[in-house]
């Protein structure tokens, strides 16, 4: 149960701070800026990994949990409870933001600026590289493990920085699920549920190939 609570709290913090930064940027007419939003996402991910990494692994992302299960680095019996905890944390965060900013229509929902296909491909690639970093630093040496939060937070911030204006740079089904459900903008949610999950899973065979080459 401690693991599930950690996933719920960590995902809550991620969505509350990350989408909260988007909302406050809109409410204050750009005082945070796009760069500030990207940095916020990177920093909150890094912080939650250091806070909850030793308890649950700090997945905070259903796509990551699914990919770890496919890689046989995570028990199948814990997958569904993890996903439920992550989605619940995201929903609670979006409900909190709805209460605080009732006039905001999107609540930080990920909406493609271009075509659906463009955002699908972007989300797939972004999540692929995110998972590649995660699985390498999370299953590597202890020394690399100490820098896992920094590495993962950095790639989240980096990818949000350059791809955010086009696809939203979700890389996380829960991050998109909470705002979409609470705001009612679910029409393109399928992109952020499927592309991110497929991208994360696709990183697993590449990681296995690279790891086998080092043996």
N, C-alpha and C positions, 0 to 999 in steps of 0.2 A: 504493500500500500504506500510506503514511503516513496517508491519509485514513481507511482502514478501521480501522487501529489506533487512531486518535483516536476514532472512533465507538465502538469496542469499549470503550476505557478510559473514555470519558465516560459511556456508558450503564452501565458497571459501577459507576462512582462514584455515579451517580444512584440506582440500585437498592440498592446497598450502604448508602448513607447514608440514603436515604428510607425503605426498608422496614426497614432496621436500626433506625431511630428508632422505628418502630412496634413492632418486636419488643422492643427494650430498654424501651420504655414499658410493655409488658405484663409483662416480666420483673421490673421494679422497681416494679410496682403504681402506675403513673401518674406517675412522677417527671418525665417529659418533657412530658406533657399533649398533647392534640390540637393546641393552638396551636403547641406546640413542634415537633410532627411537620410541620405545614403550613409553618412557617418553615424547617425543615430541607430540605424539598423545594425551596422557593424559592431558598434560598441555594446548594444544590448545583448547581441548574440554572444560576444566575447565574455561579457559579465556573467551571463546565465550559465555558460559552460564552466566557468570557474566556480560558480556558486553550487551548481547541481551535477556537475560532471561525475563526481565520485559517488553520487547516489543513484542516478538513473542513466548516466551516460550523456544526458542533456541532448537528446535527439531534437526535441522541440519541433519535429517535422515528420509527418506521416510518410513522406517519400523516403526519408532517410531511414526510418524504422523498417519500411518494407525492403529497401535495398540491403540493409544489414541482415535481414532475415533470409533473403535470397543468397547472400554471401555466406550464410551459416555462421554468422557472428552474433546472432540474436535469436533467442528461443521463440519458436512459433507460438507457443501458448501465451506469451506476453504481448504479442503484436496487437491484437484487438484492444486490450485494455490500454495500451500505450496510445493508439490512435484515438480512442474515445477521450482519453485524458487531454490529448493535444487539441482536439476539436472543441472540447468543453472550455479549455483555457482561452482559446481564440474567441469563442462565442461570448464568454463572460467579459473579456476585454472590450469587445465591440459594443456590448450592451452598456458597459460603463461609459464608453465614449459617446454613445447615443444619449445617455442621461446628461452628460456634461455639455454636449454640443447638439441639442435636438434639431437645430435648423440645418445642420450639415447633411447633405443628401447622399453622398457617396461613402462617408466614413472611412476613407482610405482604401476603398475597393479597387482591385486591379482591373483596369479597363484598357484594352488595346487602343493605342493611338493610331495605328495603321490597320492592316488587315488581320483577320483571325489567324490565317496561315503564318504570317510573319511573326506574330506573337507566340504561336505554338512552337515554331522552330527556335526562336530566341529562348523561350523558357526551357525547352529541351536541352539546348546547349549549355545554358547557364547552370542548370541543375546537374548536368553531367559533370561539369568541372567542379562544382561545389562538392558533389559526392566523392569525386576522385580525391580531392584534398582531405575531406573528412575521413574517408576510409584509410588513407595513408597515415595521417597523423594520429588517428585514434587506435590503430592497430600496430603502430611502430614501436620504437624503443621508448624507454621512460623519458629520456631527454627530449625526444620529439613530443611526447605526451604533455610535457610541461608547457610547450608552446602551442598546443592544440587550439586553445581559445583564441590566441592571437592570430594564428593562421586562418582559422575558420571565419573569425570576425572580419579579418582583412579581405578575404575573397567575397564575402557577402557585401561589404561596403564597396569594394571595387566594382562588382557586377551591378549593384544597384546604381552606382555612380554613372555608368555609361549606358546601361540598357533600360533603366527606370523610366525615362521619358517616353519610350516606345511601348514597352510591354508591361511595365510596372515592376519588373524584376522580382517576381514573387518567390520562385524557387522553393515554394512551400505550400502544399494544399491547405494547411490549417490557416496560414496567414491570409490566404484569399477567401477561405470558407467563412470565417467569422464576419468580416465586413460585408461580404456579399449577402449572407443570410439576413443580417440585422438591417442592412440598408434596403434590401429587396432587389438589388441589382444582380440577379443570378443568371442572366441570359448568356453570359460568356464564361461562367464559372468552370465549365467543362474543360476549357483550355488549361486552366491553372491546376485542375485536379489530375488530368491525364498527362500533359506534357512534362510536368515536374516529376511525376512518378516514373514515367518511362525513361526520362533522362537520368534519374538516380539509379534505376535498375541497370541501364546500359553501361554505367561506370564500373559495375562489378566484374564482368569478364575482362575488361581492360586492366583493372587492378590485379586480377588473378594472373593474367599474362605477364604483366610487368614484375609481379612478385616472383613468379616461377623463373623468370630470367635471371633473378638475383641469387638463386639457389645454386 
